[in-house]
Amino acid sequence: MKHFTAMKSVLLITAIFAMILFPAFSLVQAADFASQLAEQYHKKTPVTEIDTNMTMEQAAKVQEQFVILIVEKLGEPVGYKAGLTNPQVQKIFGVNQPVRGTLLKKMMLQNGAVVPADFGTVPMSEGDLLVRVKDDGINQAKTPEETLKHLDAVIPFIELPDMVCGKGVKFNGPVLVAINVGARYGVLGDPIPLEATPEWMARLKNFTLQVFDEKGTLLSEGKGTALLGDPLSAALWIKDSVNAEGKKLKKGDLLSLGSITKMIPAKSGTTLKAKYTGLDPKGPVEVTVTFK
């Protein structure tokens, strides 16, 4: 009996020791997978092997390592992006909240950019919206109204995400987090100065975004309310998400608030025009991108 009790003690100690040294998904494993992911990302090779049973915490470890590896080619972080800001889309991905990725400097392209249609492994486009952080006081914001006080501009934005995974990979929330929420490129319009007024609160919710092709055909349409019901709620969610990791937003950070329109595949020889009506008090504004 004493021998059996001693054996159990040894096994318990061994198990605890193993859990400390070899957690279910260690930083080493995260780094290894992130290295493979970064290599395929740069080569634009479809990712076909990915653990769809990862937890969100494990996926966040992969993303952190992945971003570190792609910074050398794509530049320093300039902000964050939110994905799955539409509750209906969240259900499809099996999550109950948005997900967050990191934006890098060379991902940001100017209005009218001409980019290869094969800019990514699975190159897509979508109508989006950016806001720019005015000061670090945003980290104390608790409501959309308070958030607006610490933003100085709203920026029309066509995001060019890359979903990177090949056919047969079942997308879910953790997979999307691991691939940095598909961040690859985005085309920025001119910044529109923001003011902390009821008028701007309403304007951000109610503007209309339409995406047209080079022939003037309407491809997709949406409103500001597609972003968690209010773009400022999406900005506040990003702030809370960043703060939860012990980080802070800072002046100049760009916050991509999510998809307003459906995803549109990038096709050679086409041009997309995103028209924002009701956003700028001066009138409609447009952002264009051409795929060569």
GUMIMAR-487437 format. One record per residue: residue number from 1; residue in one letter; chain; x, y, z of N, C-alpha, C in turn. Coordinates in steps of 0.2 Angstrom, whole numbers, padded with zeros to 4 digits, always signed. Layout:
N
PT  pos  code  unit    nxx    nyy    nzz   caxx   cayy   cazz    cxx    cyy    czz
PT  NUM     A     A      X      Y      Z      X      Y      Z      X      Y      Z
...
//
This chain:
292
PT  pos  code  unit    nxx    nyy    nzz   caxx   cayy   cazz    cxx    cyy    czz
PT    1     M     A  +0004  -0006  +0000  +0000  +0000  +0000  +0004  +0006  +0000
PT    2     K     A  +0009  +0006  +0004  +0014  +0012  +0005  +0017  +0013  -0002
PT    3     H     A  +0019  +0007  -0005  +0023  +0007  -0012  +0018  +0010  -0017
PT    4     F     A  +0012  +0008  -0017  +0007  +0011  -0021  +0006  +0019  -0020
PT    5     T     A  +0005  +0021  -0014  +0005  +0028  -0013  +0011  +0032  -0015
PT    6     A     A  +0017  +0029  -0014  +0023  +0032  -0016  +0023  +0033  -0024
PT    7     M     A  +0021  +0028  -0027  +0020  +0028  -0034  +0016  +0033  -0037
PT    8     K     A  +0010  +0034  -0034  +0005  +0039  -0036  +0008  +0046  -0035
PT    9     S     A  +0012  +0047  -0029  +0015  +0053  -0028  +0020  +0055  -0033
PT   10     V     A  +0024  +0050  -0035  +0029  +0051  -0040  +0026  +0053  -0047
PT   11     L     A  +0021  +0049  -0049  +0017  +0051  -0055  +0014  +0058  -0055
PT   12     L     A  +0011  +0060  -0049  +0008  +0066  -0049  +0014  +0072  -0050
PT   13     I     A  +0019  +0071  -0046  +0025  +0076  -0047  +0027  +0076  -0054
PT   14     T     A  +0028  +0070  -0057  +0030  +0070  -0064  +0026  +0073  -0069
PT   15     A     A  +0019  +0072  -0068  +0014  +0076  -0072  +0014  +0083  -0071
PT   16     I     A  +0015  +0085  -0065  +0015  +0093  -0064  +0022  +0096  -0067
PT   17     F     A  +0027  +0092  -0066  +0033  +0094  -0069  +0033  +0095  -0077
PT   18     A     A  +0030  +0090  -0080  +0029  +0090  -0087  +0024  +0095  -0089
PT   19     M     A  +0019  +0097  -0085  +0015  +0102  -0087  +0018  +0109  -0087
PT   20     I     A  +0023  +0110  -0083  +0027  +0116  -0082  +0032  +0116  -0088
PT   21     L     A  +0035  +0111  -0089  +0040  +0111  -0095  +0037  +0110  -0102
PT   22     F     A  +0032  +0107  -0102  +0029  +0105  -0109  +0022  +0107  -0109
PT   23     P     A  +0020  +0113  -0109  +0013  +0115  -0109  +0009  +0113  -0115
PT   24     A     A  +0003  +0112  -0115  -0001  +0109  -0121  +0001  +0113  -0128
PT   25     F     A  +0002  +0119  -0127  +0004  +0123  -0133  +0009  +0128  -0131
PT   26     S     A  +0015  +0126  -0131  +0021  +0131  -0129  +0023  +0136  -0133
PT   27     L     A  +0026  +0141  -0131  +0029  +0146  -0135  +0033  +0144  -0140
PT   28     V     A  +0037  +0138  -0139  +0041  +0135  -0144  +0037  +0133  -0150
PT   29     Q     A  +0031  +0129  -0148  +0027  +0127  -0153  +0024  +0133  -0157
PT   30     A     A  +0022  +0138  -0154  +0019  +0144  -0157  +0024  +0147  -0162
PT   31     A     A  +0030  +0147  -0160  +0036  +0150  -0164  +0037  +0146  -0170
PT   32     D     A  +0037  +0139  -0169  +0038  +0135  -0175  +0033  +0135  -0180
PT   33     F     A  +0026  +0136  -0178  +0021  +0136  -0182  +0021  +0143  -0186
PT   34     A     A  +0022  +0148  -0182  +0022  +0155  -0184  +0028  +0156  -0190
PT   35     S     A  +0034  +0152  -0189  +0039  +0153  -0193  +0037  +0150  -0200
PT   36     Q     A  +0033  +0144  -0200  +0031  +0141  -0206  +0026  +0145  -0209
PT   37     L     A  +0021  +0148  -0205  +0016  +0152  -0208  +0019  +0158  -0211
PT   38     A     A  +0024  +0162  -0208  +0027  +0167  -0211  +0031  +0166  -0218
PT   39     E     A  +0034  +0160  -0218  +0037  +0158  -0224  +0032  +0157  -0230
PT   40     Q     A  +0026  +0154  -0228  +0021  +0153  -0233  +0018  +0160  -0235
PT   41     Y     A  +0017  +0164  -0230  +0014  +0171  -0231  +0018  +0175  -0236
PT   42     H     A  +0025  +0175  -0235  +0029  +0178  -0240  +0030  +0175  -0247
PT   43     K     A  +0029  +0169  -0247  +0030  +0165  -0253  +0023  +0165  -0257
PT   44     K     A  +0018  +0167  -0253  +0011  +0166  -0255  +0009  +0159  -0257
PT   45     T     A  +0011  +0155  -0253  +0009  +0148  -0253  +0004  +0146  -0249
PT   46     P     A  -0002  +0143  -0251  -0008  +0141  -0247  -0006  +0137  -0241
PT   47     V     A  -0008  +0139  -0235  -0008  +0136  -0229  -0013  +0130  -0229
PT   48     T     A  -0011  +0124  -0229  -0015  +0118  -0229  -0015  +0114  -0222
PT   49     E     A  -0010  +0115  -0218  -0009  +0112  -0212  -0010  +0117  -0206
PT   50     I     A  -0015  +0117  -0203  -0016  +0121  -0197  -0021  +0118  -0192
PT   51     D     A  -0019  +0119  -0186  -0023  +0115  -0180  -0030  +0119  -0179
PT   52     T     A  -0035  +0117  -0182  -0041  +0120  -0181  -0044  +0119  -0174
PT   53     N     A  -0041  +0115  -0170  -0043  +0114  -0163  -0039  +0119  -0158
PT   54     M     A  -0035  +0124  -0161  -0032  +0128  -0156  -0037  +0132  -0152
PT   55     T     A  -0035  +0134  -0146  -0039  +0139  -0142  -0038  +0146  -0145
PT   56     M     A  -0042  +0151  -0143  -0040  +0158  -0145  -0034  +0160  -0141
PT   57     E     A  -0032  +0158  -0135  -0026  +0160  -0132  -0020  +0157  -0136
PT   58     Q     A  -0020  +0151  -0138  -0015  +0148  -0142  -0014  +0151  -0149
PT   59     A     A  -0020  +0153  -0152  -0019  +0157  -0158  -0016  +0163  -0157
PT   60     A     A  -0017  +0167  -0152  -0014  +0173  -0150  -0007  +0173  -0150
PT   61     K     A  -0004  +0167  -0147  +0003  +0166  -0146  +0006  +0165  -0153
PT   62     V     A  +0002  +0162  -0158  +0005  +0161  -0165  +0005  +0168  -0168
PT   63     Q     A  +0000  +0172  -0167  -0001  +0178  -0171  +0005  +0183  -0168
PT   64     E     A  +0006  +0183  -0162  +0012  +0187  -0159  +0018  +0185  -0162
PT   65     Q     A  +0020  +0179  -0163  +0026  +0177  -0166  +0026  +0178  -0173
PT   66     F     A  +0021  +0177  -0176  +0020  +0178  -0184  +0021  +0186  -0185
PT   67     V     A  +0018  +0190  -0182  +0019  +0197  -0183  +0027  +0199  -0182
PT   68     I     A  +0030  +0197  -0177  +0037  +0198  -0176  +0041  +0196  -0182
PT   69     L     A  +0039  +0190  -0185  +0043  +0188  -0191  +0042  +0192  -0197
PT   70     I     A  +0036  +0195  -0198  +0034  +0198  -0204  +0036  +0206  -0204
PT   71     V     A  +0038  +0208  -0198  +0039  +0215  -0197  +0045  +0218  -0201
PT   72     E     A  +0050  +0213  -0202  +0056  +0215  -0206  +0054  +0217  -0213
PT   73     K     A  +0050  +0214  -0216  +0048  +0216  -0223  +0042  +0221  -0224
PT   74     L     A  +0038  +0221  -0219  +0032  +0225  -0219  +0032  +0231  -0214
PT   75     G     A  +0037  +0232  -0211  +0038  +0238  -0207  +0035  +0237  -0200
PT   76     E     A  +0036  +0242  -0196  +0034  +0242  -0189  +0026  +0243  -0188
PT   77     P     A  +0024  +0241  -0182  +0016  +0241  -0181  +0014  +0249  -0181
PT   78     V     A  +0008  +0250  -0185  +0005  +0256  -0185  -0002  +0257  -0182
PT   79     G     A  -0004  +0251  -0180  -0011  +0251  -0177  -0014  +0243  -0177
PT   80     Y     A  -0020  +0243  -0176  -0023  +0237  -0176  -0030  +0236  -0180
PT   81     K     A  -0032  +0230  -0182  -0038  +0229  -0185  -0042  +0224  -0182
PT   82     A     A  -0049  +0226  -0182  -0054  +0221  -0179  -0057  +0217  -0185
PT   83     G     A  -0058  +0211  -0183  -0062  +0207  -0188  -0068  +0204  -0185
PT   84     L     A  -0073  +0202  -0189  -0079  +0198  -0186  -0083  +0203  -0182
PT   85     T     A  -0083  +0210  -0184  -0087  +0215  -0180  -0095  +0214  -0182
PT   86     N     A  -0096  +0209  -0186  -0104  +0208  -0187  -0106  +0202  -0184
PT   87     P     A  -0111  +0202  -0179  -0113  +0197  -0175  -0115  +0191  -0180
PT   88     Q     A  -0118  +0192  -0185  -0120  +0186  -0190  -0113  +0182  -0192
PT   89     V     A  -0108  +0186  -0194  -0102  +0183  -0196  -0099  +0179  -0190
PT   90     Q     A  -0099  +0182  -0184  -0096  +0179  -0178  -0099  +0172  -0178
PT   91     K     A  -0105  +0171  -0179  -0108  +0164  -0178  -0105  +0159  -0183
PT   92     I     A  -0104  +0162  -0189  -0101  +0157  -0194  -0094  +0155  -0192
PT   93     F     A  -0090  +0159  -0189  -0084  +0157  -0186  -0084  +0154  -0179
PT   94     G     A  -0089  +0154  -0176  -0090  +0150  -0170  -0087  +0154  -0164
PT   95     V     A  -0088  +0161  -0164  -0086  +0165  -0159  -0091  +0170  -0157
PT   96     N     A  -0091  +0173  -0151  -0096  +0178  -0149  -0093  +0185  -0148
PT   97     Q     A  -0087  +0186  -0151  -0085  +0193  -0150  -0080  +0194  -0156
PT   98     P     A  -0078  +0200  -0158  -0073  +0201  -0163  -0066  +0198  -0162
PT   99     V     A  -0062  +0198  -0167  -0055  +0196  -0166  -0050  +0202  -0168
PT  100     R     A  -0044  +0202  -0166  -0040  +0207  -0167  -0033  +0205  -0171
PT  101     G     A  -0031  +0209  -0175  -0024  +0208  -0179  -0020  +0215  -0178
PT  102     T     A  -0014  +0215  -0181  -0009  +0220  -0180  -0008  +0223  -0187
PT  103     L     A  -0008  +0230  -0188  -0007  +0233  -0195  +0000  +0235  -0195
PT  104     L     A  +0004  +0234  -0200  +0011  +0236  -0201  +0011  +0242  -0206
PT  105     K     A  +0017  +0245  -0206  +0018  +0252  -0210  +0017  +0251  -0217
PT  106     K     A  +0020  +0246  -0220  +0021  +0245  -0227  +0014  +0241  -0230
PT  107     M     A  +0010  +0240  -0225  +0003  +0237  -0228  -0001  +0243  -0230
PT  108     M     A  +0000  +0249  -0228  -0004  +0255  -0229  -0002  +0258  -0236
PT  109     L     A  -0007  +0258  -0241  -0006  +0260  -0247  -0010  +0267  -0248
PT  110     Q     A  -0008  +0271  -0253  -0011  +0277  -0254  -0017  +0276  -0259
PT  111     N     A  -0022  +0281  -0259  -0028  +0281  -0263  -0025  +0281  -0271
PT  112     G     A  -0029  +0276  -0275  -0027  +0275  -0282  -0022  +0270  -0283
PT  113     A     A  -0020  +0267  -0278  -0014  +0262  -0278  -0016  +0257  -0284
PT  114     V     A  -0011  +0255  -0287  -0011  +0249  -0292  -0007  +0243  -0289
PT  115     V     A  -0010  +0238  -0288  -0007  +0232  -0285  -0008  +0226  -0289
PT  116     P     A  -0004  +0221  -0289  -0005  +0215  -0292  -0011  +0211  -0290
PT  117     A     A  -0015  +0208  -0294  -0021  +0205  -0292  -0019  +0199  -0288
PT  118     D     A  -0013  +0196  -0288  -0011  +0191  -0284  -0007  +0193  -0278
PT  119     F     A  -0009  +0199  -0275  -0005  +0202  -0270  -0004  +0197  -0264
PT  120     G     A  -0009  +0192  -0263  -0008  +0187  -0258  -0010  +0180  -0260
PT  121     T     A  -0010  +0176  -0256  -0012  +0169  -0257  -0019  +0168  -0259
PT  122     V     A  -0023  +0171  -0255  -0031  +0171  -0257  -0032  +0179  -0256
PT  123     P     A  -0031  +0183  -0262  -0032  +0190  -0262  -0039  +0192  -0262
PT  124     M     A  -0041  +0196  -0257  -0048  +0198  -0257  -0048  +0206  -0256
PT  125     S     A  -0054  +0209  -0256  -0055  +0216  -0255  -0062  +0217  -0251
PT  126     E     A  -0062  +0223  -0247  -0068  +0224  -0244  -0068  +0231  -0242
PT  127     G     A  -0074  +0234  -0241  -0075  +0241  -0239  -0074  +0241  -0231
PT  128     D     A  -0070  +0246  -0229  -0068  +0246  -0222  -0068  +0253  -0220
PT  129     L     A  -0066  +0254  -0214  -0066  +0261  -0211  -0060  +0261  -0206
PT  130     L     A  -0056  +0267  -0206  -0051  +0268  -0201  -0053  +0274  -0197
PT  131     V     A  -0050  +0274  -0190  -0050  +0280  -0186  -0043  +0280  -0184
PT  132     R     A  -0041  +0287  -0182  -0034  +0288  -0180  -0035  +0291  -0173
PT  133     V     A  -0030  +0288  -0168  -0030  +0290  -0161  -0027  +0297  -0160
PT  134     K     A  -0030  +0301  -0157  -0028  +0308  -0155  -0023  +0308  -0150
PT  135     D     A  -0024  +0304  -0144  -0020  +0304  -0139  -0021  +0298  -0134
PT  136     D     A  -0017  +0297  -0130  -0017  +0291  -0126  -0023  +0291  -0121
PT  137     G     A  -0026  +0296  -0120  -0032  +0297  -0116  -0037  +0292  -0118
PT  138     I     A  -0037  +0289  -0124  -0042  +0284  -0126  -0042  +0278  -0122
PT  139     N     A  -0036  +0277  -0119  -0035  +0271  -0115  -0040  +0271  -0108
PT  140     Q     A  -0042  +0277  -0107  -0047  +0278  -0101  -0054  +0278  -0103
PT  141     A     A  -0055  +0278  -0110  -0062  +0278  -0112  -0067  +0272  -0110
PT  142     K     A  -0073  +0273  -0108  -0077  +0268  -0106  -0083  +0268  -0111
PT  143     T     A  -0085  +0273  -0115  -0091  +0273  -0119  -0089  +0275  -0126
PT  144     P     A  -0093  +0274  -0131  -0092  +0277  -0137  -0091  +0284  -0137
PT  145     E     A  -0095  +0288  -0133  -0094  +0295  -0133  -0087  +0297  -0131
PT  146     E     A  -0085  +0294  -0126  -0078  +0295  -0123  -0073  +0294  -0128
PT  147     T     A  -0074  +0288  -0132  -0069  +0286  -0137  -0068  +0291  -0142
PT  148     L     A  -0074  +0294  -0144  -0074  +0299  -0150  -0069  +0305  -0148
PT  149     K     A  -0069  +0307  -0141  -0065  +0313  -0139  -0058  +0312  -0140
PT  150     H     A  -0056  +0306  -0141  -0049  +0304  -0141  -0047  +0301  -0148
PT  151     L     A  -0051  +0303  -0153  -0050  +0302  -0160  -0049  +0308  -0164
PT  152     D     A  -0045  +0309  -0169  -0044  +0315  -0173  -0046  +0315  -0180
PT  153     A     A  -0047  +0308  -0182  -0049  +0308  -0190  -0052  +0301  -0191
PT  154     V     A  -0056  +0301  -0196  -0059  +0295  -0199  -0056  +0295  -0206
PT  155     I     A  -0055  +0289  -0208  -0051  +0288  -0215  -0055  +0282  -0219
PT  156     P     A  -0057  +0284  -0224  -0060  +0279  -0229  -0055  +0274  -0231
PT  157     F     A  -0057  +0267  -0231  -0052  +0262  -0232  -0054  +0256  -0235
PT  158     I     A  -0051  +0254  -0241  -0052  +0248  -0244  -0047  +0243  -0241
PT  159     E     A  -0049  +0238  -0237  -0044  +0233  -0235  -0043  +0228  -0240
PT  160     L     A  -0037  +0226  -0241  -0035  +0220  -0245  -0032  +0214  -0241
PT  161     P     A  -0037  +0211  -0238  -0035  +0205  -0234  -0033  +0199  -0238
PT  162     D     A  -0029  +0195  -0235  -0026  +0188  -0238  -0028  +0183  -0233
PT  163     M     A  -0033  +0179  -0235  -0035  +0173  -0231  -0030  +0167  -0230
PT  164     V     A  -0025  +0167  -0234  -0019  +0163  -0234  -0020  +0155  -0234
PT  165     C     A  -0026  +0153  -0232  -0027  +0146  -0231  -0030  +0143  -0238
PT  166     G     A  -0027  +0137  -0239  -0029  +0133  -0245  -0036  +0130  -0244
PT  167     K     A  -0039  +0127  -0249  -0045  +0123  -0249  -0045  +0117  -0244
PT  168     G     A  -0050  +0116  -0241  -0050  +0111  -0236  -0049  +0113  -0229
PT  169     V     A  -0046  +0119  -0228  -0045  +0121  -0221  -0052  +0125  -0219
PT  170     K     A  -0054  +0122  -0213  -0060  +0125  -0210  -0059  +0131  -0206
PT  171     F     A  -0061  +0137  -0208  -0060  +0143  -0205  -0064  +0143  -0198
PT  172     N     A  -0061  +0145  -0193  -0064  +0147  -0187  -0061  +0153  -0184
PT  173     G     A  -0063  +0155  -0178  -0060  +0161  -0174  -0053  +0160  -0173
PT  174     P     A  -0051  +0155  -0170  -0043  +0154  -0169  -0039  +0154  -0175
PT  175     V     A  -0041  +0151  -0180  -0037  +0151  -0186  -0037  +0158  -0189
PT  176     L     A  -0042  +0162  -0189  -0042  +0169  -0191  -0037  +0173  -0187
PT  177     V     A  -0037  +0172  -0180  -0032  +0175  -0176  -0025  +0173  -0177
PT  178     A     A  -0024  +0167  -0178  -0017  +0165  -0180  -0014  +0168  -0186
PT  179     I     A  -0018  +0169  -0191  -0016  +0172  -0197  -0016  +0180  -0197
PT  180     N     A  -0016  +0182  -0191  -0016  +0190  -0190  -0023  +0193  -0193
PT  181     V     A  -0028  +0189  -0193  -0034  +0192  -0196  -0034  +0194  -0203
PT  182     G     A  -0029  +0190  -0207  -0029  +0191  -0214  -0026  +0198  -0216
PT  183     A     A  -0022  +0201  -0212  -0020  +0208  -0214  -0014  +0207  -0219
PT  184     R     A  -0015  +0211  -0224  -0010  +0210  -0230  -0009  +0218  -0232
PT  185     Y     A  -0014  +0221  -0235  -0013  +0228  -0237  -0020  +0231  -0236
PT  186     G     A  -0020  +0238  -0237  -0026  +0242  -0237  -0024  +0249  -0240
PT  187     V     A  -0029  +0251  -0244  -0029  +0258  -0247  -0032  +0263  -0243
PT  188     L     A  -0029  +0269  -0242  -0032  +0274  -0237  -0034  +0280  -0242
PT  189     G     A  -0040  +0283  -0240  -0042  +0289  -0242  -0039  +0295  -0238
PT  190     D     A  -0041  +0301  -0239  -0039  +0306  -0236  -0042  +0306  -0229
PT  191     P     A  -0038  +0308  -0224  -0041  +0309  -0217  -0047  +0314  -0217
PT  192     I     A  -0052  +0313  -0213  -0057  +0318  -0212  -0057  +0319  -0205
PT  193     P     A  -0056  +0326  -0203  -0056  +0328  -0196  -0062  +0326  -0192
PT  194     L     A  -0061  +0324  -0186  -0067  +0322  -0182  -0068  +0327  -0176
PT  195     E     A  -0074  +0328  -0174  -0076  +0332  -0168  -0080  +0328  -0164
PT  196     A     A  -0079  +0329  -0157  -0083  +0325  -0152  -0090  +0329  -0151
PT  197     T     A  -0094  +0327  -0156  -0101  +0331  -0156  -0106  +0325  -0158
PT  198     P     A  -0113  +0327  -0156  -0118  +0322  -0157  -0119  +0321  -0165
PT  199     E     A  -0117  +0326  -0169  -0118  +0326  -0176  -0113  +0320  -0179
PT  200     W     A  -0107  +0320  -0176  -0102  +0315  -0178  -0104  +0308  -0176
PT  201     M     A  -0107  +0308  -0170  -0109  +0301  -0167  -0114  +0298  -0172
PT  202     A     A  -0119  +0303  -0175  -0124  +0300  -0179  -0121  +0299  -0186
PT  203     R     A  -0116  +0303  -0188  -0113  +0303  -0195  -0110  +0296  -0196
PT  204     L     A  -0106  +0294  -0191  -0102  +0288  -0191  -0106  +0282  -0191
PT  205     K     A  -0112  +0282  -0188  -0117  +0277  -0188  -0121  +0276  -0195
PT  206     N     A  -0122  +0282  -0198  -0127  +0282  -0203  -0124  +0283  -0210
PT  207     F     A  -0118  +0284  -0211  -0115  +0284  -0218  -0116  +0278  -0222
PT  208     T     A  -0116  +0279  -0228  -0117  +0273  -0233  -0111  +0272  -0237
PT  209     L     A  -0109  +0266  -0237  -0103  +0264  -0241  -0105  +0259  -0247
PT  210     Q     A  -0103  +0261  -0253  -0105  +0257  -0259  -0098  +0256  -0263
PT  211     V     A  -0098  +0250  -0265  -0092  +0248  -0269  -0094  +0246  -0276
PT  212     F     A  -0091  +0250  -0281  -0092  +0249  -0288  -0086  +0246  -0292
PT  213     D     A  -0087  +0243  -0297  -0082  +0240  -0302  -0080  +0246  -0307
PT  214     E     A  -0076  +0244  -0311  -0073  +0249  -0316  -0079  +0251  -0321
PT  215     K     A  -0084  +0247  -0321  -0090  +0249  -0326  -0095  +0253  -0322
PT  216     G     A  -0094  +0254  -0316  -0100  +0257  -0312  -0105  +0253  -0309
PT  217     T     A  -0104  +0246  -0310  -0109  +0242  -0307  -0108  +0241  -0299
PT  218     L     A  -0113  +0242  -0296  -0113  +0241  -0289  -0112  +0234  -0287
PT  219     L     A  -0107  +0233  -0283  -0105  +0226  -0281  -0107  +0224  -0274
PT  220     S     A  -0107  +0230  -0269  -0109  +0228  -0262  -0110  +0235  -0259
PT  221     E     A  -0114  +0235  -0254  -0116  +0241  -0250  -0117  +0239  -0243
PT  222     G     A  -0116  +0244  -0239  -0117  +0243  -0231  -0117  +0250  -0228
PT  223     K     A  -0118  +0250  -0221  -0119  +0256  -0217  -0114  +0256  -0211
PT  224     G     A  -0113  +0261  -0208  -0108  +0261  -0202  -0111  +0257  -0197
PT  225     T     A  -0117  +0256  -0196  -0120  +0251  -0191  -0118  +0244  -0192
PT  226     A     A  -0115  +0242  -0198  -0112  +0235  -0198  -0107  +0234  -0194
PT  227     L     A  -0103  +0239  -0191  -0098  +0238  -0186  -0100  +0238  -0179
PT  228     L     A  -0102  +0233  -0177  -0105  +0232  -0170  -0110  +0237  -0168
PT  229     G     A  -0114  +0239  -0173  -0119  +0243  -0172  -0117  +0251  -0172
PT  230     D     A  -0111  +0252  -0171  -0108  +0259  -0171  -0100  +0258  -0172
PT  231     P     A  -0097  +0261  -0177  -0090  +0261  -0177  -0086  +0263  -0171
PT  232     L     A  -0089  +0267  -0167  -0085  +0269  -0161  -0085  +0263  -0156
PT  233     S     A  -0090  +0259  -0156  -0090  +0253  -0152  -0085  +0248  -0154
PT  234     A     A  -0084  +0248  -0161  -0078  +0244  -0163  -0071  +0246  -0161
PT  235     A     A  -0071  +0253  -0161  -0065  +0256  -0159  -0063  +0255  -0151
PT  236     L     A  -0069  +0256  -0148  -0068  +0254  -0140  -0067  +0247  -0139
PT  237     W     A  -0069  +0242  -0143  -0068  +0235  -0142  -0060  +0234  -0143
PT  238     I     A  -0057  +0237  -0148  -0050  +0237  -0150  -0046  +0239  -0144
PT  239     K     A  -0048  +0245  -0141  -0045  +0248  -0135  -0045  +0243  -0129
PT  240     D     A  -0051  +0240  -0128  -0051  +0236  -0122  -0047  +0229  -0124
PT  241     S     A  -0047  +0227  -0130  -0043  +0221  -0131  -0036  +0222  -0130
PT  242     V     A  -0034  +0228  -0133  -0026  +0229  -0132  -0025  +0230  -0125
PT  243     N     A  -0029  +0234  -0121  -0028  +0235  -0114  -0028  +0228  -0110
PT  244     A     A  -0032  +0224  -0112  -0032  +0217  -0108  -0026  +0213  -0109
PT  245     E     A  -0021  +0215  -0114  -0015  +0212  -0114  -0009  +0216  -0111
PT  246     G     A  -0011  +0221  -0107  -0006  +0225  -0104  -0003  +0230  -0109
PT  247     K     A  -0006  +0232  -0114  -0003  +0237  -0119  -0008  +0243  -0119
PT  248     K     A  -0005  +0248  -0122  -0009  +0254  -0123  -0009  +0257  -0130
PT  249     L     A  -0015  +0260  -0132  -0015  +0263  -0138  -0011  +0270  -0137
PT  250     K     A  -0009  +0272  -0143  -0005  +0279  -0143  -0007  +0283  -0148
PT  251     K     A  -0005  +0290  -0148  -0006  +0295  -0153  -0004  +0292  -0160
PT  252     G     A  -0008  +0293  -0165  -0007  +0291  -0172  -0008  +0284  -0173
PT  253     D     A  -0010  +0280  -0169  -0012  +0273  -0170  -0018  +0273  -0175
PT  254     L     A  -0018  +0268  -0180  -0023  +0267  -0184  -0027  +0261  -0182
PT  255     L     A  -0034  +0262  -0182  -0038  +0257  -0180  -0043  +0255  -0186
PT  256     S     A  -0042  +0249  -0189  -0047  +0247  -0194  -0053  +0243  -0190
PT  257     L     A  -0059  +0246  -0192  -0064  +0244  -0188  -0068  +0238  -0191
PT  258     G     A  -0067  +0235  -0196  -0070  +0229  -0199  -0073  +0230  -0205
PT  259     S     A  -0076  +0225  -0208  -0079  +0225  -0215  -0086  +0228  -0214
PT  260     I     A  -0087  +0232  -0219  -0094  +0235  -0220  -0098  +0232  -0226
PT  261     T     A  -0094  +0230  -0230  -0096  +0227  -0236  -0094  +0219  -0237
PT  262     K     A  -0097  +0216  -0241  -0095  +0209  -0242  -0088  +0208  -0245
PT  263     M     A  -0084  +0203  -0244  -0078  +0202  -0247  -0078  +0201  -0255
PT  264     I     A  -0074  +0204  -0259  -0074  +0203  -0266  -0067  +0201  -0268
PT  265     P     A  -0067  +0195  -0272  -0060  +0193  -0274  -0057  +0198  -0279
PT  266     A     A  -0050  +0199  -0278  -0046  +0203  -0282  -0045  +0200  -0289
PT  267     K     A  -0047  +0203  -0295  -0046  +0201  -0301  -0042  +0205  -0306
PT  268     S     A  -0037  +0202  -0309  -0033  +0206  -0314  -0037  +0210  -0319
PT  269     G     A  -0035  +0217  -0320  -0038  +0221  -0325  -0045  +0224  -0322
PT  270     T     A  -0046  +0224  -0316  -0052  +0227  -0313  -0050  +0233  -0308
PT  271     T     A  -0055  +0238  -0307  -0054  +0243  -0303  -0060  +0243  -0298
PT  272     L     A  -0058  +0244  -0292  -0064  +0245  -0287  -0064  +0252  -0284
PT  273     K     A  -0070  +0255  -0284  -0071  +0262  -0281  -0076  +0261  -0275
PT  274     A     A  -0073  +0263  -0269  -0077  +0263  -0263  -0080  +0271  -0262
PT  275     K     A  -0086  +0271  -0262  -0089  +0278  -0261  -0093  +0279  -0255
PT  276     Y     A  -0091  +0284  -0251  -0093  +0285  -0244  -0098  +0291  -0244
PT  277     T     A  -0104  +0290  -0243  -0109  +0295  -0243  -0112  +0297  -0236
PT  278     G     A  -0112  +0303  -0234  -0114  +0305  -0227  -0109  +0304  -0222
PT  279     L     A  -0103  +0303  -0224  -0097  +0303  -0219  -0094  +0309  -0218
PT  280     D     A  -0092  +0312  -0224  -0088  +0319  -0224  -0094  +0324  -0225
PT  281     P     A  -0094  +0329  -0220  -0099  +0335  -0221  -0098  +0338  -0228
PT  282     K     A  -0093  +0338  -0231  -0092  +0342  -0237  -0095  +0338  -0243
PT  283     G     A  -0096  +0332  -0242  -0099  +0328  -0248  -0096  +0321  -0248
PT  284     P     A  -0099  +0317  -0253  -0096  +0310  -0254  -0088  +0310  -0255
PT  285     V     A  -0085  +0305  -0253  -0078  +0304  -0254  -0077  +0297  -0257
PT  286     E     A  -0071  +0296  -0261  -0070  +0290  -0264  -0063  +0287  -0263
PT  287     V     A  -0062  +0281  -0263  -0056  +0278  -0263  -0056  +0272  -0268
PT  288     T     A  -0050  +0272  -0272  -0050  +0267  -0277  -0044  +0263  -0277
PT  289     V     A  -0044  +0257  -0280  -0038  +0252  -0281  -0039  +0249  -0287
PT  290     T     A  -0033  +0248  -0291  -0034  +0244  -0297  -0029  +0238  -0296
PT  291     F     A  -0032  +0233  -0299  -0028  +0226  -0299  -0025  +0225  -0306
PT  292     K     A  -0019  +0224  -0306  -0016  +0223  -0313  -0014  +0216  -0314
//
